[in-house]
Amino acid sequence: MSQTNHHTTLEFEPIFGADPLPGIVAVERYGDRQFQLFIRTGAKVEPVVEDFVPWLVTTPLVAQSIREGVVDQERLAGDATYSVRIRFSGWSAFSNSFRALRDEAQPIIAFPSPADQYLVDSGRGCFRDVEFDEVRRAQLDIETLSLDPSSPDAKIVIITATINGREPLVLRGDQMNERGMIHALADWIRARDPDVIEGHNLFNFDIAYLAERARRANTQLFWGRDGSPVRIANEQRFKAGARTIPFRAAYVYGRHFIDTYQQIQRYDTAGQLDSYALKSVISAMGLGRSDRTFVEGEQIADAWHHRREELIRYAVDDVLDVNALSELTLPTELYQTRILPRGLQSSATGGPGEKINDLLVRAYLNAGQSIPAPSHPRDYPGGYTEVRAVGRFSPVVKCDVESLYPSIMLSEGISPAADTLDVFLPMLRTLTAQRLRAKRAEQQSTGIDRARWNGIQSSFKVLINSFYGYLGYGRAYLNDYDAARRVTLRGQDIILDIVNELESRGARPIEIDTDGVYFQPPDDVRTLDAELELVDAVSETLSAGIRLAHDGRYQGMLSLKLKNYALLEYDGRVILKGSSLRSRREERYLRQFVRDAVSRLLEPERFGSIRDFYLDLASRIVNGELEPDELSRWETITEQTRTSESNRKLAEAIGNQRVGERVQVYQRNDGTLNATEAYAGDEDRSYLLRRLRDMAERFRPLYPSPSDFDHTFPNVTPRTDIEALRNSQQATQLDLFGD
């Protein structure tokens, strides 16, 4: 069966749900025994009510103990652990049984989200046949006089909002009180009827702040499609790559909350962004506007009192930036939602392993098949990693195997042993075929259609790459550590075959990491076409189903140690990889030093002397010429900030800031920390100079001797005669990199 609309054509596969009903933008529980679907047709959204019987799956033994509200017990086929599906008379009976079984740690498969449970059971999905630009998205931002909504000076002074970056709303605290602003915002939301409400740090700041100020004004945030208020939930965890970020979840009837602060972290899988603050991300992603108004966070209160119109322009620009980030990051989640039995908010905040679990649970239950219990976790090998060479290299090419582990699983038929229904590999194969179709459509399209197809193929890629991780996921019902081991060991063999083939053709491998290789090409390979020809030739030597692709070309590379390197692109941009070169907790002058040092180390003729640059920066520190923002660092307040002895200085500096907030601090000359907004020209210059030298130590592996390194990066103190250092000569000729 296929679905067609005026923009794109996608093959609908029954394996991803039995019912392709289009247009569902939200699913909500409606009373105890019904669900309300919100179905979009063009600009209109119509509510539809359907009967529903909630359910859970458990073992035969546990099933015998469940009595309240049970209307049916279905024995599932097969002899896997979860073999009885129990249906209840209503949601209250289900909830009572679910909570009791959960508290007793009984073995159950249950979806506490009514929407997710409905989508599993019905075989439907959200936003099918709804294109990204057809989704009504509201962007929201607030400006406040304090970061803590419970502080004496707390007040919301501006609320701005747009619909898909248009139709701006501005609510001003000099024209109505807070209660009036909160009610006016609710009226606007209900009138504009968005499917999605977006903001940057929406969960941990905007919604939490608005909810508390509403409570103090004896009202609530009545944003639901049924007029109900926003519900604030318990703390949850959001996973983006290796990072796990706590957030205070919130829900609203008939709509989805999307936090672009979360989504940009998931988008930045390569870890190239130094900061996820709104203005920093917009600048780094090249999304800035020339007429954008800027007001620093610590100047908000002053701007409200003395530059009010400027602050209003800034607040409007904030929601326009949120829309730009959403257009960049949200399509991947939206198109995943078409496939997954999850709402958009659930998909956007959920982890990859749970998404594959949901797909498999739906397939097994729709086939009436029992579901196995997860295997106990155990170790298995990781990918092959090695640094073959340390130093400076130019030029450099990167090649990598496209979806290495999923390709191995498909080409060698590796799947979970417990997959008695045999759906794991067909799902993976279908996703892969759909992604190839979407990539071809992207290449043949232009403009907004090209952007849509890119979002679709990206959503498939994310799910495809999750299938391997699922094998080793501790809570995966079909996990298989033996299969994960087989895949990993085969991947090691393949990447080493690639390295050997590159060497046989005159290339010099530099860094090898799981599925990719950075290498210096042979002398006769100096154009993109020649690089592509080399990579294609190596790819031809690999097994069927394994494809090597050209994944980047660089002017130069500094290889320092395993997974710590710097790349210089042909346009002069610098990419830093690894904890020794990039940390968001470092002071800004140090982060900028590393970036500028890389350029000078790789191309001194183009960018200038690294030694002169180092001494210039040291001189600025000694003379007190760094701006407060340069000598400061950002810290995130956690539960340990006030309880750990190692954080004592930070705890003394932050006042009553709340857990989850970020504060900017610097070290004073008495060794204590101080908030940057209270900067008094008293920075610890000895500390700043020591930190500069510590940062320079990252580059020591590039120097043939200690004297070479010490000449380039001498120790400097506030008493050092820097001009004398400039004029000093090294005893021997500096041979920076050698062979």
KOLDREN-359930 format. One record per residue (C-alpha): residue in one letter; x, y, z. Coordinates in steps of 0.05 Angstrom, whole numbers, padded with zeros to 5 digits, always signed. Layout:
AXYZ...
This chain:
M+00000+00000+00000S+00025+00071-00012Q+00010+00141+00012T+00012+00199-00036N+00009+00273-00023H+00024+00335-00063H+00096+00340-00038T+00128+00271-00029T+00113+00198-00042L+00134+00148+00011E+00123+00074+00011F+00080+00054+00071E+00103-00012+00100P+00054-00054+00142I+00114-00076+00184F+00114-00005+00213G+00040-00007+00232A-00022-00038+00201D-00062+00026+00191P-00035+00084+00148L-00090+00133+00169P-00063+00202+00150G-00065+00268+00187I-00063+00248+00261V-00026+00305+00296A-00042+00286+00368V-00074+00229+00409E-00102+00240+00479R-00141+00199+00529Y-00213+00221+00531G-00246+00199+00595D-00235+00128+00620R-00251+00087+00558Q-00241+00131+00497F-00187+00168+00459Q-00191+00233+00422L-00152+00239+00357F-00136+00307+00327I-00133+00299+00252R-00105+00354+00207T-00132+00364+00137G-00098+00425+00107A-00108+00484+00154K-00164+00450+00194V-00157+00403+00254E-00217+00360+00272P-00225+00320+00336V-00248+00247+00329V-00268+00204+00388E-00256+00128+00388D-00267+00073+00439F-00204+00041+00467V-00188-00016+00514P-00122-00007+00552W-00075-00066+00560L-00009-00093+00586V+00031-00156+00574T+00059-00201+00628T+00076-00272+00647P+00024-00327+00660L+00041-00328+00734V+00033-00253+00743A-00030-00254+00701Q-00064-00299+00752S-00057-00245+00805I-00089-00189+00765R-00163-00182+00780E-00187-00109+00779G-00223-00089+00716V-00198-00146+00672V-00242-00157+00612D-00198-00204+00571Q-00135-00247+00576E-00104-00266+00510R-00052-00321+00508L+00001-00301+00457A+00034-00353+00411G+00102-00382+00428D+00136-00396+00493A+00172-00330+00505T+00169-00297+00574Y+00115-00244+00562S+00059-00287+00536V-00007-00260+00565R-00039-00196+00541I-00090-00168+00591R-00143-00118+00572F-00178-00073+00622S-00247-00042+00628G-00218+00028+00630W-00156+00070+00641S-00166+00076+00716A-00166+00000+00724F-00104-00005+00680S-00069+00050+00719N-00083+00017+00786S-00056-00050+00763F+00003-00019+00728R+00025+00021+00789A+00018-00039+00835L+00057-00085+00789R+00111-00032+00777D+00119-00020+00852E+00127-00094+00863A+00178-00099+00806Q+00136-00151+00770P+00154-00169+00698I+00108-00129+00652I+00109-00094+00585A+00065-00032+00591F+00061+00037+00561P+00044+00088+00614S+00032+00139+00559P-00040+00131+00534A-00021+00158+00465D+00037+00110+00456Q-00007+00052+00479Y-00061+00071+00429L-00011+00077+00371V+00019+00008+00387D-00050-00024+00389S-00080+00011+00328G-00019+00007+00282R-00026+00081+00267G+00025+00137+00271C+00027+00212+00280F+00039+00262+00224R+00032+00211+00168D+00020+00250+00103V+00033+00316+00140E+00094+00353+00114F+00139+00393+00160D+00116+00461+00134E+00043+00440+00144V+00054+00430+00218R+00031+00491+00258R+00089+00506+00305A+00087+00562+00357Q+00153+00591+00380L+00155+00620+00450D+00204+00662+00491I+00200+00703+00554E+00243+00758+00583T+00246+00764+00659L+00278+00807+00712S+00307+00747+00748L+00324+00674+00733D+00287+00649+00794P+00211+00657+00789S+00205+00655+00865S+00255+00711+00880P+00228+00778+00906D+00246+00815+00842A+00219+00761+00795K+00174+00786+00739I+00157+00768+00668V+00165+00833+00628I+00159+00808+00556I+00127+00748+00523T+00139+00738+00448A+00112+00684+00403T+00106+00668+00329I+00073+00615+00286N+00124+00582+00240G+00167+00645+00247R+00109+00691+00227E+00050+00727+00259P+00091+00755+00318L+00058+00766+00385V+00088+00815+00435L+00059+00820+00505R+00089+00875+00548G+00093+00882+00623D+00083+00958+00617Q+00015+00947+00585M-00014+00892+00629N+00003+00855+00693E+00032+00785+00694R-00035+00751+00702G-00061+00789+00642M-00001+00770+00601I-00008+00696+00620H-00082+00697+00600A-00069+00735+00536L-00016+00683+00516A-00066+00626+00530D-00119+00661+00487W-00068+00669+00430I-00049+00595+00434R-00121+00572+00432A-00137+00619+00375R-00077+00600+00332D-00084+00526+00351P-00012+00502+00341D+00005+00428+00339V+00072+00442+00371I+00098+00493+00420E+00174+00505+00416G+00225+00543+00456H+00299+00542+00473N+00308+00512+00542L+00232+00509+00542F+00225+00455+00595N+00276+00479+00646F+00262+00553+00640D+00204+00582+00600I+00149+00533+00621A+00174+00526+00692Y+00179+00602+00700L+00111+00615+00670A+00078+00560+00711E+00106+00588+00777R+00087+00659+00761A+00018+00635+00741R+00011+00598+00807R+00030+00661+00845A-00023+00698+00805N-00074+00645+00824T-00082+00619+00753Q-00053+00566+00706L-00027+00559+00635F-00092+00540+00599W-00059+00519+00533G-00094+00452+00520R-00136+00439+00458D-00192+00424+00508G-00177+00486+00550S-00140+00446+00603P-00076+00471+00637V-00004+00450+00625R+00017+00392+00669I+00086+00394+00701A+00115+00324+00710N+00174+00294+00747E+00246+00301+00724Q+00265+00259+00664R+00329+00245+00626F+00343+00265+00554K+00397+00227+00517A+00439+00259+00462G+00496+00214+00441A+00538+00200+00503R+00506+00258+00542T+00447+00249+00589I+00412+00314+00607P+00360+00321+00663F+00297+00362+00648R+00230+00375+00681A+00179+00348+00632A+00113+00382+00618Y+00052+00361+00577V-00008+00396+00547Y-00071+00364+00519G-00071+00357+00443R-00004+00390+00431H+00070+00373+00434F+00126+00411+00469I+00193+00413+00432D+00255+00441+00465T+00306+00464+00413Y+00359+00465+00468Q+00351+00389+00469Q+00343+00380+00394I+00407+00418+00375Q+00446+00372+00422R+00418+00311+00387Y+00432+00344+00319D+00504+00358+00339T+00524+00285+00340A+00596+00303+00319G+00603+00349+00380Q+00626+00408+00339L+00588+00462+00376D+00623+00495+00435S+00558+00520+00466Y+00485+00503+00460A+00462+00573+00481L+00413+00601+00430K+00455+00658+00403S+00519+00616+00401V+00485+00560+00362I+00453+00608+00312S+00520+00640+00300A+00558+00574+00294M+00506+00545+00246G+00508+00605+00201L+00434+00622+00214G+00445+00693+00240R+00410+00754+00210S+00447+00819+00198D+00393+00860+00231R+00390+00816+00294T+00387+00855+00360F+00431+00830+00418V+00423+00842+00492E+00468+00805+00541G+00432+00764+00594E+00458+00805+00652Q+00433+00869+00618I+00360+00847+00611A+00335+00885+00672D+00374+00948+00653A+00348+00944+00581W+00277+00938+00606H+00283+01000+00648H+00324+01043+00599R+00322+01011+00528R+00254+00979+00526E+00242+00980+00451E+00310+00950+00438L+00295+00894+00487I+00228+00880+00452R+00264+00874+00385Y+00313+00826+00418A+00256+00784+00446V+00223+00779+00377D+00290+00759+00347D+00295+00704+00399V+00232+00669+00374L+00254+00677+00303D+00319+00642+00322V+00279+00586+00355N+00241+00577+00290A+00306+00573+00251L+00333+00519+00298S+00268+00480+00294E+00270+00481+00218L+00340+00453+00222T+00331+00400+00276L+00258+00379+00281P+00245+00346+00213T+00285+00285+00232E+00241+00273+00294L+00177+00290+00256Y+00190+00239+00202Q+00211+00186+00253T+00144+00197+00286R+00108+00174+00223I+00141+00105+00234L+00143+00099+00309P+00084+00085+00355R+00099+00150+00393G+00075+00221+00395L+00123+00275+00370Q+00143+00298+00440S+00155+00227+00462S+00196+00213+00400A+00237+00276+00407T+00255+00261+00480G+00261+00185+00476G+00324+00144+00470P+00342+00102+00408G+00338+00035+00443E+00267+00047+00467K+00246+00068+00398I+00268+00001+00368N+00235-00034+00427D+00169+00000+00409L+00174-00021+00336L+00186-00093+00355V+00133-00096+00410R+00082-00069+00361A+00101-00121+00308Y+00099-00178+00357L+00033-00159+00389N+00000-00146+00322A+00021-00217+00302G-00004-00245+00368Q+00066-00268+00386S+00096-00273+00456I+00156-00228+00472P+00222-00251+00504A+00253-00220+00566P+00319-00181+00558S+00383-00221+00566H+00428-00203+00624P+00480-00150+00605R+00551-00171+00591D+00612-00141+00558Y+00628-00148+00484P+00684-00117+00441G+00681-00046+00415G+00702-00018+00349Y+00775-00017+00326T+00810+00049+00343E+00883+00067+00333V+00928+00127+00321R+00977+00107+00268A+01015+00174+00266V+01023+00236+00310G+01041+00303+00280R+01022+00351+00225F+00993+00325+00160S+00971+00359+00096P+00927+00347+00058V+00881+00297+00093V+00821+00256+00069K+00769+00219+00110C+00733+00157+00085D+00682+00117+00123V+00638+00056+00113E+00566+00076+00104S+00526+00048+00163L+00580-00003+00178Y+00546-00045+00231P+00476-00046+00199S+00509-00064+00133I+00544-00123+00165M+00480-00146+00198L+00444-00144+00131S+00499-00174+00088E+00515-00230+00137G+00444-00242+00164I+00461-00226+00237S+00399-00216+00279P+00376-00231+00350A+00369-00305+00364A+00304-00291+00402D+00271-00259+00341T+00223-00318+00329L+00177-00274+00287D+00236-00256+00241V+00220-00182+00236F+00286-00150+00260L+00324-00155+00194P+00264-00142+00150M+00252-00078+00189L+00325-00058+00180R+00324-00077+00106T+00260-00037+00095L+00287+00025+00130T+00351+00020+00089A+00312+00014+00023Q+00268+00073+00043R+00328+00115+00060L+00360+00101-00008R+00295+00122-00042A+00293+00185+00000K+00367+00201-00016R+00354+00193-00090A+00293+00238-00085E+00335+00289-00046Q+00387+00290-00101Q+00334+00301-00154S+00297+00356-00116T+00309+00429-00102G+00288+00481-00051I+00238+00461+00002D+00226+00392-00028R+00301+00377-00022A+00299+00398+00051R+00239+00352+00064W+00273+00292+00033N+00336+00307+00073G+00295+00306+00137I+00263+00240+00116Q+00329+00205+00098S+00361+00232+00162S+00304+00203+00204F+00315+00135+00171K+00390+00140+00182V+00381+00152+00257L+00336+00091+00264I+00380+00047+00220N+00442+00062+00262S+00403+00046+00325F+00392-00027+00305Y+00463-00047+00323G+00462-00011+00390Y+00397-00047+00405L+00433-00114+00405G+00473-00091+00465Y+00419-00050+00500G+00405-00078+00569R+00330-00065+00567A+00319-00089+00496Y+00271-00147+00494L+00308-00179+00436N+00379-00160+00456D+00435-00209+00436Y+00506-00198+00461D+00533-00255+00419A+00505-00223+00356A+00534-00155+00378R+00602-00188+00386R+00599-00220+00317V+00581-00153+00285T+00636-00116+00321L+00691-00166+00306R+00671-00167+00233G+00673-00091+00233Q+00744-00093+00261D+00765-00139+00204I+00734-00094+00151I+00765-00029+00176L+00834-00062+00179D+00825-00088+00108I+00811-00016+00088V+00873+00009+00123N+00917-00044+00090E+00887-00028+00022L+00900+00047+00031E+00973+00033+00050S+00982-00012-00010R+00961+00046-00054G+01010+00095-00023A+00965+00130+00027R+00986+00141+00100P+00932+00124+00152I+00932+00173+00210E+00872+00157+00255I+00826+00097+00253D+00760+00099+00291T+00709+00042+00284D+00682+00056+00215G+00727+00111+00187V+00799+00128+00170Y+00834+00195+00165F+00892+00188+00117Q+00944+00229+00078P+00934+00212+00005P+00991+00194-00042D+01028+00251-00075D+00991+00242-00141V+00923+00249-00107R+00910+00323-00097T+00840+00337-00126L+00771+00317-00103D+00760+00274-00165A+00826+00237-00151E+00806+00227-00079L+00738+00199-00099E+00771+00153-00149L+00819+00126-00095V+00763+00114-00045D+00719+00080-00097A+00777+00035-00116V+00786+00014-00043S+00711+00004-00037E+00711-00044-00096T+00756-00092-00056L+00705-00099+00001S+00651-00152+00011A+00584-00146-00022G+00538-00099+00016I+00596-00059+00047R+00608+00009+00015L+00664+00057+00030A+00649+00131+00019H+00689+00195+00015D+00670+00233+00079G+00712+00297+00077R+00775+00331+00054Y+00819+00379+00095Q+00876+00427+00085G+00911+00397+00145M+00906+00356+00209L+00940+00357+00276S+00940+00287+00305L+00956+00289+00380K+00931+00224+00411L+00874+00175+00404K+00808+00211+00388N+00842+00279+00399Y+00857+00317+00335A+00844+00382+00298L+00824+00392+00226L+00834+00454+00183E+00784+00460+00127Y+00801+00492+00061D+00760+00553+00078G+00799+00565+00142R+00749+00536+00191V+00777+00493+00248I+00744+00429+00274L+00767+00404+00342K+00757+00333+00366G+00769+00304+00435S+00766+00326+00507S+00838+00352+00508L+00822+00404+00455R+00751+00424+00469S+00712+00434+00533R+00652+00479+00543R+00675+00490+00614E+00739+00525+00594E+00745+00600+00596R+00731+00631+00528Y+00801+00658+00518L+00827+00586+00523R+00777+00558+00474Q+00794+00613+00425F+00869+00602+00436V+00863+00529+00415R+00825+00546+00351D+00874+00600+00331A+00934+00557+00351V+00911+00501+00304S+00909+00548+00244R+00979+00576+00260L+01009+00507+00272L+00983+00481+00207E+00994+00542+00162P+01039+00594+00195E+01051+00628+00128R+00976+00641+00122F+00956+00653+00194G+01019+00677+00229S+01068+00653+00281I+01041+00610+00338R+01095+00636+00385D+01078+00709+00372F+01004+00694+00381Y+01018+00658+00448L+01060+00716+00474D+01009+00768+00450L+00955+00733+00490A+00999+00727+00551S+01013+00801+00546R+00939+00817+00544I+00929+00776+00607V+00987+00810+00644N+00961+00879+00624G+00890+00863+00644E+00863+00872+00573L+00817+00811+00570E+00743+00826+00569P+00703+00796+00628D+00669+00748+00580E+00736+00723+00555L+00764+00706+00624S+00700+00674+00649R+00672+00604+00644W+00602+00576+00647E+00581+00527+00702T+00517+00487+00707I+00488+00482+00777T+00475+00410+00799E+00453+00377+00863Q+00526+00367+00880T+00544+00441+00872R+00525+00457+00943T+00542+00390+00975S+00610+00372+00947E+00673+00401+00978S+00705+00405+00910N+00650+00454+00889R+00655+00497+00951K+00682+00559+00915L+00629+00554+00862A+00574+00546+00914E+00597+00609+00949A+00594+00649+00884I+00525+00629+00857G+00479+00656+00910N+00409+00627+00907Q+00411+00603+00834R+00371+00540+00823V+00393+00471+00801G+00396+00467+00725E+00414+00540+00714R+00479+00561+00682V+00522+00615+00714Q+00582+00653+00687V+00640+00660+00737Y+00713+00680+00739Q+00769+00669+00788R+00790+00729+00830N+00861+00744+00852D+00847+00717+00921G+00829+00648+00892T+00754+00654+00901L+00702+00654+00846N+00656+00711+00830A+00596+00721+00784T+00618+00754+00719E+00562+00804+00723A+00597+00831+00786Y+00666+00834+00753A+00711+00885+00787G+00777+00882+00750D+00804+00833+00801E+00817+00771+00759D+00872+00723+00780R+00923+00736+00725S+00972+00683+00751Y+00917+00632+00745L+00899+00654+00675L+00972+00649+00653R+00979+00579+00683R+00916+00557+00648L+00943+00584+00582R+01007+00543+00590D+00966+00482+00610M+00925+00489+00546A+00988+00495+00504E+01011+00429+00534R+00960+00395+00488F+01008+00409+00431R+01071+00380+00463P+01067+00315+00422L+01080+00357+00359Y+01149+00379+00382P+01212+00338+00375S+01243+00360+00441P+01224+00395+00506S+01267+00456+00487D+01229+00465+00422F+01163+00465+00459D+01188+00511+00515H+01214+00561+00464T+01146+00565+00430F+01104+00565+00494P+01148+00593+00550N+01124+00597+00622V+01098+00667+00635T+01081+00700+00701P+01055+00770+00716R+01128+00790+00729T+01156+00762+00664D+01189+00811+00615I+01150+00789+00554E+01187+00835+00506A+01252+00803+00527L+01221+00735+00513R+01200+00758+00444N+01272+00775+00427S+01303+00711+00455Q+01331+00662+00405Q+01329+00586+00408A+01397+00554+00412T+01382+00506+00355Q+01340+00511+00292L+01268+00494+00307D+01246+00432+00269L+01174+00431+00289F+01147+00369+00258G+01202+00329+00225D+01185+00263+00192
